[in-house]
Amino acid sequence: MDPKTVAEIVFAAHDPGGVLMLGAAVEAARNKGHNIKLIGTGPAGMIWSNAGFAVTEVNTIYDLDSILDYCPDLIATGSGFGDFERSTWQWARLNACPAIALIDSWTSMERRFATSNGFEFPDAIGVIDTEARLQLHIETGCLKPVHIIGQAHLLEQTIRIEKIRRERYHKGGCKNLVFISEPIDSDYGRTERGFDQFQIFELFCNVSVDNGVSKLLLKPHPRECGARWQHYIENIKAQKGIDIVLCEDRADDLLSWVDGVVGMTSMVLLEAHLLGIPTMSIQVGRTKIVNPVIEFLDEPILESSEISKHFLTFMGKIGKIQNVQSRFSAIMYEADKRAVAAMETLIECDQD
């Protein structure tokens, strides 16, 4: 191997999406001979530690000066909505170190890079596919190099959970339907999105009761307050006579045993589709398309009058493995290797 492509690379992240995307590329990077150091703040430390990685946790970006007694050849980050990643790019720039950000979904491109003075970009960006690249350009006008790298985390997760489902999957008995929540009320508000998670969950409860479903599972988003949901579902249970269980399992653990997944615009709907699990997206009252990938899974439900019809179709798929659309199989193909290849373009450019 050409020595200039064997590098000291730092993976730095805060938000779960970036943490998982980077973590899924660690083995591929090390297989190329690169030395990888993981630095995390917020949820990153726990997620990477639970995955068996050695991770150095930091409280602020300023800790990087004390943690890194050398300048790495590259810093790769996620692309969360907070300040950590952007501050990391600034640190890299001040230290003449190239930086790349990996985007784990198709949504909120503007929020990932917006600052009070415009936009802050690293030296390069990795996106899932051409649609994500187009969305990035539309929302930000980014002129930095943009690499199509697929979604390495979805590749790793799908392989792992498929194996578990083959071993565990049972036939007959109670069908487990889970609602995947999102913090829409706090992140956007009902006015901007046209709905929030509580409104949509109640619609799902109504159609479930009308069709004889006696039990539902509810998975709050990691940034949501479980106690708030618990209070809410106690009222729903009393009003509608349906058993609702608040799930503390991680989303990937849930996908190893549930039979159907209902949500709004969450990436968990795509994760379920990749496993052949039936999905249903309820977006009654939406003001715009937020996550374009959901449009390709099943037709989102936009009118309350359509919920019952779609629910019957959804229930007819329960217990049957669904076909995965080819466009989504393509985003997983060698995604871990493609992520590393995108990183290496910066290392080579920096060292030539």
PATOR-307737 format. One record per atom (N, C-alpha, C): residue in one letter; x, y, z. Coordinates in steps of 0.02 Angstrom, whole numbers, padded with zeros to 5 digits, always signed. Last residue first. Layout:
N
AXYZ/...
//
This chain:
352
D-00015+00760-00061/D+00020+00765-00126/D+00066+00826-00128/Q-00085+00768+00056/Q-00015+00745+00060/Q+00022+00749-00006/D-00213+00809+00028/D-00176+00847+00078/D-00102+00829+00076/C-00256+00715-00062/C-00250+00784-00084/C-00206+00824-00036/E-00256+00603+00021/E-00211+00605-00036/E-00201+00677-00061/I-00356+00641+00111/I-00288+00625+00136/I-00238+00630+00079/L-00466+00655+00028/L-00440+00713+00063/L-00369+00701+00089/T-00484+00525-00016/T-00472+00578-00065/T-00444+00640-00033/E-00513+00454+00100/E-00445+00449+00072/E-00432+00500+00017/M-00649+00476+00119/M-00600+00505+00166/M-00530+00506+00135/A-00698+00399+00014/A-00710+00472+00014/A-00661+00507+00061/A-00661+00272+00058/A-00632+00298-00004/A-00641+00374-00009/V-00744+00259+00169/V-00672+00263+00179/V-00638+00292+00116/A-00867+00249+00104/A-00855+00303+00152/A-00780+00313+00163/R-00850+00133+00029/R-00859+00197-00006/R-00847+00256+00041/K-00846+00038+00130/K-00786+00049+00089/K-00790+00115+00051/D-00977+00047+00176/D-00922+00060+00222/D-00858+00075+00183/A-01052+00011+00063/A-01056+00079+00089/A-00999+00095+00137/E-01071-00098-00023/E-01003-00078-00005/E-01000-00007+00025/Y-01235-00053-00042/Y-01181-00090-00075/Y-01112-00060-00058/M-01338+00022+00008/M-01299-00018+00055/M-01237-00050+00024/I-01400+00080-00096/I-01366+00125-00050/I-01324+00087+00002/A-01460-00028-00163/A-01401+00004-00192/A-01364+00048-00143/S-01572-00056-00091/S-01518-00105-00090/S-01454-00073-00115/F-01646+00052-00131/F-01621+00051-00062/F-01568-00003-00053/R-01678+00025-00261/R-01642+00087-00248/R-01613+00087-00177/S-01755-00093-00252/S-01686-00097-00276/S-01646-00033-00260/Q-01851-00126-00106/Q-01843-00091-00169/Q-01769-00086-00188/V-01885-00284-00043/V-01847-00223-00033/V-01837-00190-00101/N-02040-00364-00008/N-01983-00354-00053/N-01951-00286-00039/Q-02084-00425+00156/Q-02094-00381+00099/Q-02031-00375+00056/I-02143-00569+00231/I-02083-00530+00216/I-02093-00490+00152/K-02286-00567+00331/K-02258-00584+00265/K-02197-00539+00252/G-02335-00520+00447/G-02316-00590+00446/G-02287-00613+00380/I-02441-00402+00369/I-02409-00425+00430/I-02396-00500+00428/K-02515-00364+00262/K-02445-00381+00249/K-02410-00410+00310/G-02637-00328+00311/G-02635-00386+00267/G-02564-00408+00250/M-02609-00211+00376/M-02619-00271+00417/M-02618-00334+00374/F-02602-00125+00263/F-02544-00136+00306/F-02551-00200+00346/T-02734-00128+00221/T-02682-00152+00177/T-02619-00169+00216/L-02793-00070+00333/L-02812-00138+00314/L-02760-00168+00267/F-02734+00057+00328/F-02722+00014+00385/F-02739-00059+00368/H-02787+00114+00213/H-02715+00098+00215/H-02699+00050+00272/K-02921+00128+00256/K-02905+00089+00197/K-02831+00067+00198/S-02905+00214+00368/S-02934+00148+00376/S-02916+00102+00318/I-02851+00335+00314/I-02813+00294+00361/I-02839+00223+00364/E-02920+00423+00236/E-02885+00369+00201/E-02852+00319+00249/S-02967+00526+00313/S-03017+00481+00283/S-02986+00421+00249/S-02855+00600+00341/S-02881+00556+00393/S-02932+00506+00366/E-02728+00607+00219/E-02796+00625+00238/E-02822+00575+00290/L-02605+00553+00194/L-02609+00626+00201/L-02678+00650+00224/I-02496+00425+00210/I-02567+00441+00220/I-02572+00515+00237/P-02375+00386+00084/P-02393+00415+00149/P-02467+00432+00152/E-02354+00235+00002/E-02386+00301-00005/E-02404+00329+00064/D-02198+00169+00053/D-02269+00160+00040/D-02299+00229+00035/L-02066+00217+00003/L-02080+00156+00040/L-02151+00132+00027/F-02052+00339-00057/F-02037+00281-00098/F-02051+00215-00061/E-02072+00436+00038/E-02119+00434-00018/E-02110+00370-00060/I-01963+00430+00119/I-02024+00397+00142/I-02074+00390+00085/V-01869+00511+00059/V-01861+00439+00052/V-01925+00402+00073/P-01895+00644+00093/P-01918+00618+00028/P-01913+00543+00021/N-01952+00713+00227/N-01904+00659+00214/N-01925+00625+00149/V-02045+00817+00201/V-01987+00828+00244/V-01932+00776+00232/I-02155+00898+00101/I-02117+00836+00107/I-02053+00850+00146/K-02272+01001+00194/K-02223+00990+00141/K-02191+00922+00152/T-02374+00997+00285/T-02368+01058+00245/T-02318+01050+00188/R-02491+00868+00330/R-02423+00893+00320/R-02422+00953+00272/G-02611+00807+00365/G-02604+00879+00375/G-02537+00908+00358/V-02546+00653+00410/V-02607+00691+00398/V-02597+00764+00414/Q-02452+00550+00391/Q-02431+00621+00390/Q-02491+00666+00376/I-02399+00393+00425/I-02457+00437+00432/I-02432+00509+00438/S-02336+00253+00347/S-02320+00322+00366/S-02384+00364+00366/M-02297+00087+00382/M-02351+00133+00365/M-02332+00202+00391/T-02224-00072+00335/T-02222-00005+00364/T-02283+00035+00343/P-02168-00241+00359/P-02218-00194+00334/P-02215-00127+00371/I-01997-00284+00338/I-02052-00275+00386/I-02102-00226+00357/G-01882-00303+00266/G-01942-00336+00242/G-02001-00330+00289/L-01776-00230+00305/L-01782-00296+00336/L-01844-00334+00312/L-01796-00111+00244/L-01738-00150+00222/L-01738-00220+00251/H-01905-00065+00319/H-01915-00087+00250/H-01857-00130+00226/A-01841-00026+00438/A-01888-00081+00439/A-01898-00109+00368/E-01768+00082+00391/E-01732+00025+00421/E-01777-00036+00423/L-01873+00167+00353/L-01829+00139+00302/L-01791+00078+00329/L-01922+00193+00481/L-01966+00163+00431/L-01925+00133+00375/V-01818+00258+00540/V-01832+00190+00563/V-01880+00155+00515/M-01819+00387+00498/M-01777+00341+00461/M-01788+00268+00483/S-01984+00458+00510/S-01924+00431+00540/S-01886+00385+00493/T-02103+00517+00482/T-02048+00528+00434/T-01982+00500+00459/M-02201+00422+00554/M-02215+00483+00515/M-02161+00491+00462/G-02256+00253+00581/G-02224+00315+00601/G-02245+00372+00557/V-02253+00080+00616/V-02292+00138+00596/V-02256+00201+00621/V-02214-00083+00577/V-02188-00020+00602/V-02228+00037+00572/G-02235-00254+00629/G-02254-00198+00587/G-02232-00133+00619/D-02175-00346+00713/D-02206-00370+00651/D-02226-00314+00603/V-02017-00351+00805/V-02085-00325+00790/V-02109-00349+00722/W-01884-00399+00821/W-01940-00442+00839/W-02010-00414+00824/S-01786-00313+00781/S-01769-00384+00780/S-01829-00429+00796/L-01827-00186+00802/L-01834-00212+00734/L-01816-00286+00730/L-01789-00164+00934/L-01860-00173+00918/L-01868-00207+00849/D-01652-00144+00916/D-01675-00203+00952/D-01749-00217+00937/D-01655-00022+00848/D-01629-00081+00813/D-01649-00145+00849/A-01707+00064+00948/A-01745+00051+00886/A-01721-00012+00851/R-01693-00003+01114/R-01667+00036+01058/R-01705+00017+00995/D-01831-00013+01229/D-01782-00044+01185/D-01755+00006+01135/E-01934+00041+01297/E-01868+00070+01311/E-01814+00039+01267/C-02099+00075+01252/C-02040+00033+01241/C-01976+00071+01257/L-02253+00071+01327/L-02197+00116+01312/L-02133+00075+01309/V-02397-00002+01268/V-02335-00015+01305/V-02281+00033+01281/I-02568+00001+01286/I-02511+00034+01252/I-02450+00026+01296/D-02722-00072+01258/D-02660-00077+01296/D-02603-00046+01256/I-02872+00022+01250/I-02821-00016+01216/I-02758-00016+01258/G-02978+00108+01285/G-02979+00038+01304/G-02930-00006+01267/K-02988+00243+01266/K-03001+00200+01208/K-02999+00125+01225/Q-02966+00311+01387/Q-03018+00333+01342/Q-03038+00280+01291/A-02859+00245+01447/A-02922+00251+01484/A-02980+00269+01437/K-02761+00260+01349/K-02783+00193+01368/K-02851+00195+01403/I-02745+00399+01350/I-02770+00366+01290/I-02797+00297+01307/N-02691+00419+01478/N-02755+00449+01461/N-02786+00415+01400/E-02573+00348+01462/E-02619+00327+01514/E-02689+00356+01501/I-02507+00421+01364/I-02537+00357+01345/I-02583+00330+01400/Y-02466+00535+01438/Y-02511+00541+01381/Y-02546+00475+01366/H-02377+00484+01531/H-02437+00519+01554/H-02489+00522+01499/Q-02281+00435+01442/Q-02316+00389+01487/Q-02380+00420+01513/W-02233+00551+01380/W-02270+00502+01341/W-02310+00455+01386/R-02169+00606+01492/R-02224+00643+01458/R-02266+00595+01416/A-02073+00511+01518/A-02125+00524+01568/A-02185+00561+01538/G-01987+00521+01408/G-02028+00461+01417/G-02085+00472+01465/C-01957+00652+01306/C-01966+00636+01377/C-02013+00576+01383/E-01845+00629+01166/E-01910+00642+01196/E-01912+00621+01269/R-01728+00590+01109/R-01730+00657+01136/R-01798+00676+01166/P-01755+00460+01060/P-01708+00469+01116/P-01709+00538+01147/H-01933+00445+01036/H-01868+00464+01010/H-01820+00474+01069/P-02029+00306+01100/P-02012+00377+01097/P-01944+00387+01064/K-02128+00185+01038/K-02056+00197+01047/K-02043+00272+01043/L-02259+00085+01087/L-02240+00153+01070/L-02167+00164+01087/L-02369-00045+01035/L-02305-00025+01065/L-02289+00046+01043/L-02535-00099+01073/L-02487-00063+01031/L-02424-00050+01071/K-02673-00210+01071/K-02610-00189+01103/K-02566-00155+01052/S-02786-00247+01002/S-02793-00238+01075/S-02730-00212+01108/V-02877-00211+00858/V-02810-00219+00886/V-02813-00203+00961/G-03001-00190+00793/G-02994-00245+00841/G-02924-00258+00868/N-03016-00077+00718/N-03003-00140+00683/N-02984-00196+00730/D-03030+00028+00805/D-03086+00014+00759/D-03078-00053+00724/V-02902+00027+00862/V-02960+00007+00902/V-03018-00013+00857/S-02831+00077+00751/S-02814+00012+00780/S-02873-00015+00821/V-02883+00202+00731/V-02893+00152+00679/V-02877+00082+00704/N-02842+00263+00854/N-02912+00259+00834/N-02924+00204+00783/C-02701+00256+00851/C-02739+00220+00903/C-02812+00210+00881/F-02676+00342+00744/F-02657+00272+00739/F-02695+00230+00791/L-02721+00462+00800/L-02753+00436+00740/L-02739+00361+00731/E-02627+00471+00903/E-02698+00462+00920/E-02737+00437+00860/F-02510+00492+00830/F-02517+00430+00870/F-02590+00418+00888/I-02535+00618+00776/I-02531+00560+00732/I-02539+00495+00771/Q-02535+00699+00894/Q-02593+00697+00849/Q-02593+00635+00805/F-02406+00675+00939/F-02463+00656+00980/F-02526+00651+00938/Q-02319+00727+00842/Q-02318+00655+00856/Q-02379+00632+00896/D-02409+00844+00736/D-02356+00826+00782/D-02365+00753+00801/F-02430+00937+00582/F-02450+00886+00630/F-02394+00879+00681/G-02376+01038+00509/G-02446+01021+00496/G-02473+00967+00541/R-02251+01092+00527/R-02255+01026+00496/R-02327+01006+00477/E-02280+01219+00583/E-02233+01212+00528/E-02242+01146+00491/T-02375+01189+00684/T-02391+01237+00631/T-02346+01228+00571/R-02314+01100+00772/R-02369+01076+00730/R-02384+01124+00672/G-02134+01103+00775/G-02199+01128+00795/G-02253+01106+00746/Y-01996+01067+00773/Y-02027+01106+00719/Y-02091+01141+00742/D-01948+01011+00892/D-01901+01027+00838/D-01931+01074+00786/S-02061+00991+00974/S-02005+01032+00998/S-01957+01053+00942/D-02147+00914+00895/D-02173+00973+00928/D-02116+01020+00951/I-02069+00807+00850/I-02091+00858+00802/I-02113+00922+00837/P-01980+00697+00892/P-01994+00758+00931/P-02015+00816+00887/E-02064+00545+00846/E-02012+00594+00832/E-02029+00658+00871/S-02099+00367+00868/S-02111+00438+00877/S-02051+00480+00856/I-02164+00230+00797/I-02100+00263+00806/I-02111+00338+00810/F-02263+00102+00856/F-02265+00171+00830/F-02199+00204+00847/V-02277-00070+00815/V-02244-00017+00853/V-02250+00050+00817/L-02359-00220+00842/L-02357-00160+00801/L-02327-00104+00843/N-02353-00388+00845/N-02325-00330+00879/N-02318-00272+00831/K-02483-00502+00858/K-02439-00466+00812/K-02417-00400+00846/C-02499-00652+00948/C-02509-00580+00946/C-02459-00548+00899/G-02497-00803+00846/G-02497-00766+00907/G-02509-00691+00896/G-02390-00840+00702/G-02449-00845+00743/G-02444-00803+00805/K-02214-00871+00710/K-02276-00867+00671/K-02335-00876+00718/H-02064-00781+00748/H-02115-00830+00764/H-02177-00818+00720/Y-01891-00761+00733/Y-01957-00744+00708/Y-02007-00800+00720/R-01761-00789+00775/R-01813-00776+00825/R-01884-00777+00797/E-01678-00812+00665/E-01674-00857+00722/E-01733-00850+00770/R-01710-00709+00579/R-01715-00778+00555/R-01716-00827+00613/R-01678-00600+00661/R-01748-00613+00643/R-01758-00684+00617/I-01538-00608+00663/I-01577-00616+00725/I-01649-00634+00710/K-01508-00583+00529/K-01487-00646+00559/K-01528-00660+00623/E-01558-00454+00514/E-01586-00509+00474/E-01570-00576+00505/I-01472-00383+00597/I-01541-00396+00620/I-01574-00450+00578/R-01349-00381+00522/R-01352-00406+00591/R-01423-00425+00611/I-01385-00324+00399/I-01354-00390+00401/I-01362-00421+00471/T-01433-00199+00444/T-01477-00246+00409/T-01450-00317+00410/Q-01320-00139+00502/Q-01378-00156+00543/Q-01422-00207+00509/E-01231-00121+00393/E-01211-00161+00452/E-01272-00184+00491/L-01312-00040+00309/L-01283-00103+00286/L-01268-00148+00345/L-01337+00070+00389/L-01393+00028+00367/L-01369-00039+00341/H-01207+00120+00400/H-01241+00095+00459/H-01299+00050+00440/A-01176+00164+00270/A-01140+00108+00299/A-01176+00079+00360/Q-01250+00213+00137/Q-01265+00218+00209/Q-01237+00157+00244/G-01167+00302+00002/G-01214+00254+00029/G-01226+00264+00103/I-01086+00401-00046/I-01054+00347-00009/I-01103+00294+00015/I-01041+00524-00151/I-01096+00478-00139/I-01067+00414-00109/H-00969+00678-00100/H-00959+00608-00121/H-01021+00567-00105/V-00935+00839-00145/V-00987+00797-00114/V-00981+00727-00143/P-00831+00978-00117/P-00839+00912-00147/P-00890+00870-00109/K-00928+01131-00094/K-00874+01086-00075/K-00883+01019-00111/L-01034+01212-00113/L-00989+01204-00171/L-00929+01159-00154/C-01204+01219-00065/C-01136+01196-00050/C-01095+01184-00113/G-01332+01269-00058/G-01288+01295-00110/G-01216+01274-00101/T-01427+01223+00032/T-01369+01259+00058/T-01326+01291+00004/E-01536+01161-00030/E-01546+01194+00034/E-01488+01237+00056/I-01484+01111-00151/I-01543+01153-00151/I-01548+01194-00087/H-01377+01031-00108/H-01364+01089-00150/H-01423+01138-00149/L-01447+00932-00036/L-01396+00973-00003/L-01383+01037-00043/Q-01525+00877-00136/Q-01558+00911-00081/Q-01509+00957-00044/L-01425+00817-00214/L-01466+00870-00242/L-01499+00911-00187/R-01380+00720-00121/R-01334+00772-00147/R-01372+00831-00176/A-01494+00642-00108/A-01469+00679-00049/A-01421+00734-00071/E-01499+00591-00237/E-01554+00632-00213/E-01532+00673-00152/T-01383+00515-00246/T-01388+00575-00287/T-01445+00621-00263/D-01347+00466-00073/D-01359+00453-00145/D-01367+00519-00182/I-01287+00502+00052/I-01310+00434+00038/I-01316+00420-00037/V-01131+00596+00061/V-01204+00589+00064/V-01224+00519+00039/G-00996+00681+00133/G-01020+00618+00106/G-01095+00612+00115/I-00898+00824+00096/I-00958+00796+00127/I-00974+00730+00093/A-00754+00925+00137/A-00792+00880+00093/A-00850+00851+00133/D-00713+01018+00229/D-00681+01018+00164/D-00717+00973+00114/P-00866+01081+00307/P-00799+01052+00309/P-00770+01051+00238/F-00954+01239+00319/F-00943+01174+00287/F-00874+01147+00303/E-01077+01343+00374/E-01010+01319+00391/E-01004+01249+00362/F-01170+01484+00316/F-01159+01413+00321/F-01086+01398+00338/G-01224+01623+00401/G-01229+01589+00337/G-01222+01514+00346/N-01210+01668+00529/N-01179+01707+00475/N-01183+01674+00407/S-01264+01577+00613/S-01294+01645+00614/S-01267+01688+00558/T-01268+01429+00509/T-01243+01468+00566/T-01277+01537+00563/A-01306+01268+00444/A-01323+01338+00453/A-01291+01368+00515/F-01290+01132+00429/F-01233+01175+00413/F-01245+01249+00425/R-01405+01066+00464/R-01341+01034+00480/R-01282+01081+00471/R-01511+01138+00412/R-01498+01142+00485/R-01430+01113+00503/E-01508+01099+00276/E-01492+01167+00296/E-01473+01172+00369/M-01550+00965+00280/M-01482+00982+00257/M-01462+01052+00281/S-01661+00886+00324/S-01634+00942+00364/S-01563+00961+00344/T-01631+00717+00258/T-01671+00772+00285/T-01629+00826+00317/W-01580+00596+00224/W-01597+00641+00169/W-01626+00707+00194/S-01439+00541+00325/S-01508+00538+00301/S-01517+00588+00244/D-01307+00555+00369/D-01337+00489+00374/D-01409+00484+00348/I-01163+00625+00306/I-01234+00638+00319/I-01272+00572+00315/L-01003+00658+00364/L-01046+00607+00334/L-01118+00621+00355/A-00877+00776+00329/A-00938+00760+00367/A-00978+00709+00329/I-00702+00798+00344/I-00758+00776+00304/I-00817+00760+00350/A-00555+00898+00343/A-00612+00871+00378/A-00667+00853+00329/P-00376+00922+00358/P-00437+00915+00318/P-00493+00881+00359/C-00292+01037+00458/C-00311+00967+00452/C-00375+00962+00411/A-00241+01158+00508/A-00223+01135+00440/A-00236+01061+00430/N-00296+01202+00623/N-00238+01158+00629/N-00217+01128+00562/L-00406+01273+00585/L-00353+01309+00620/L-00289+01269+00625/R-00482+01166+00534/R-00457+01218+00489/R-00399+01257+00521/A-00511+01095+00650/A-00471+01063+00597/A-00441+01116+00551/W-00592+01188+00715/W-00528+01167+00747/W-00483+01137+00693/Q-00698+01190+00626/Q-00659+01251+00637/Q-00591+01235+00668/W-00746+01060+00639/W-00720+01082+00574/W-00677+01145+00582/T-00787+01068+00773/T-00733+01022+00755/T-00703+01041+00687/S-00894+01154+00764/S-00834+01177+00801/S-00774+01132+00785/R-00979+01070+00695/R-00956+01132+00664/R-00894+01160+00699/E-01000+00968+00791/E-00969+00953+00727/E-00941+01017+00694/F-01059+01044+00900/F-00998+01005+00907/F-00963+00993+00840/D-01178+01114+00894/D-01117+01150+00878/D-01055+01106+00874/G-01314+01017+00817/G-01282+01058+00869/G-01217+01089+00845/F-01361+00931+00723/F-01389+00998+00723/F-01355+01044+00774/G-01229+00829+00645/G-01285+00843+00689/G-01307+00916+00687/S-01148+00746+00560/S-01174+00811+00539/S-01236+00829+00578/G-00991+00670+00604/G-01061+00666+00583/G-01083+00735+00560/T-00822+00677+00536/T-00875+00690+00584/T-00943+00669+00558/A-00650+00650+00527/A-00715+00634+00498/A-00768+00642+00551/I-00497+00724+00500/I-00551+00718+00548/I-00616+00704+00510/L-00332+00672+00456/L-00401+00686+00437/L-00446+00682+00498/D-00209+00660+00512/D-00211+00671+00440/D-00281+00690+00416/P-00197+00753+00669/P-00211+00694+00627/P-00209+00711+00553/C-00073+00822+00761/C-00124+00841+00712/C-00136+00780+00668/Y-00060+00782+00935/Y-00034+00779+00867/Y-00090+00803+00821/D-00124+00768+01051/D-00057+00798+01055/D-00021+00794+00988/L-00283+00784+01085/L-00242+00770+01027/L-00175+00806+01033/I-00328+00830+01210/I-00333+00759+01193/I-00286+00741+01135/S-00310+00966+01211/S-00276+00927+01262/S-00276+00852+01246/D-00384+01006+01101/D-00315+01028+01107/D-00276+00988+01158/L-00511+00956+01128/L-00471+00924+01076/L-00398+00945+01080/D-00575+01034+01219/D-00540+00977+01245/D-00496+00944+01192/Y-00647+01123+01147/Y-00582+01145+01170/Y-00541+01088+01199/I-00769+01067+01128/I-00720+01061+01074/I-00651+01081+01096/T-00813+00984+01282/T-00815+01039+01234/T-00763+01028+01181/N-00804+00854+01333/N-00860+00898+01353/N-00868+00956+01304/V-00770+00692+01266/V-00752+00762+01277/V-00815+00801+01297/E-00707+00526+01275/E-00763+00572+01280/E-00738+00643+01297/T-00642+00409+01169/T-00623+00463+01215/T-00680+00514+01216/V-00672+00235+01157/V-00690+00304+01138/V-00667+00353+01191/A-00663+00080+01088/A-00630+00123+01136/A-00643+00195+01114/F-00814-00011+01053/F-00759+00032+01032/F-00728+00068+01092/G-00928-00084+01080/G-00863-00115+01091/G-00803-00075+01070/A-01048-00025+01079/A-01030-00063+01019/A-00961-00095+01024/N-01045+00047+01195/N-01089-00012+01193/N-01075-00056+01132/S-00961+00149+01150/S-00938+00103+01203/S-00979+00039+01202/W-01043+00215+01057/W-00982+00182+01035/W-00956+00133+01087/I-01146+00258+01145/I-01161+00216+01086/I-01099+00179+01064/M-01079+00335+01242/M-01115+00275+01262/M-01127+00229+01202/G-01023+00439+01160/G-00982+00397+01203/G-01016+00332+01221/A-01134+00500+01094/A-01083+00462+01057/A-01044+00415+01101/P-01223+00584+01161/P-01239+00512+01156/P-01183+00470+01127/G-01092+00696+01207/G-01164+00681+01208/G-01176+00606+01203/T-00949+00657+01105/T-00981+00696+01157/T-01056+00681+01154/G-00799+00567+01059/G-00870+00579+01060/G-00893+00624+01116/I-00680+00500+00954/I-00692+00553+01003/I-00766+00569+01001/L-00575+00370+00907/L-00644+00393+00913/L-00650+00443+00970/K-00450+00343+00788/K-00464+00364+00857/K-00534+00393+00859/I-00372+00228+00684/I-00433+00265+00697/I-00438+00280+00772/N-00256+00208+00559/N-00264+00209+00631/N-00322+00255+00648/H-00273+00107+00412/H-00277+00171+00446/H-00284+00162+00521/G-00277-00011+00340/G-00215+00006+00375/G-00217+00071+00413/K-00394-00052+00290/K-00350-00017+00243/K-00284+00004+00276/N-00455-00097+00404/N-00433-00147+00355/N-00388-00117+00301/R-00492+00023+00460/R-00435-00013+00490/R-00410-00068+00443/A-00600+00053+00377/A-00542+00098+00380/A-00481+00062+00408/A-00687-00053+00404/A-00662-00044+00336/A-00601+00001+00335/E-00711-00029+00541/E-00677-00090+00520/E-00648-00083+00450/V-00778+00098+00536/V-00715+00088+00573/V-00677+00027+00547/A-00902+00120+00483/A-00845+00124+00437/A-00778+00110+00471/A-00993+00120+00584/A-00999+00066+00535/A-00941+00066+00485/G-00961+00238+00649/G-00944+00175+00681/G-00946+00117+00632/L-01019+00333+00564/L-00946+00328+00570/L-00925+00261+00599/M-01155+00303+00585/M-01127+00304+00517/M-01051+00296+00520/L-01169+00319+00723/L-01180+00253+00693/L-01149+00248+00624/V-01142+00457+00735/V-01104+00408+00774/V-01109+00339+00741/G-01241+00515+00657/G-01171+00520+00637/G-01127+00469+00671/G-01354+00479+00736/G-01349+00461+00665/G-01277+00462+00640/P-01332+00532+00869/P-01332+00460+00855/P-01323+00441+00782/D-01216+00671+00879/D-01282+00644+00869/D-01280+00570+00849/H-01069+00682+00887/H-01114+00693+00943/H-01180+00656+00933/A-00900+00637+00840/A-00972+00644+00829/A-01008+00657+00894/A-00755+00595+00749/A-00784+00637+00802/A-00858+00648+00789/F-00617+00502+00712/F-00689+00503+00702/F-00719+00541+00761/V-00460+00537+00645/V-00503+00545+00703/V-00576+00545+00681/I-00326+00446+00577/I-00392+00476+00565/I-00431+00479+00631/E-00177+00432+00505/E-00205+00441+00572/E-00271+00480+00563/A-00157+00320+00363/A-00164+00385+00397/A-00188+00378+00469/V-00097+00277+00214/V-00103+00249+00282/V-00101+00308+00330/T-00070+00339+00098/T-00140+00324+00110/T-00150+00288+00177/K+00066+00350+00089/K+00030+00412+00101/K-00045+00400+00112/P+00116+00222+00059/P+00118+00247+00128/P+00076+00308+00140/D+00023+00112-00039/D+00059+00176-00041/D+00058+00206+00030/M+00042-00059+00000/M+00000+00000+00000/M+00044+00062+00000/
//
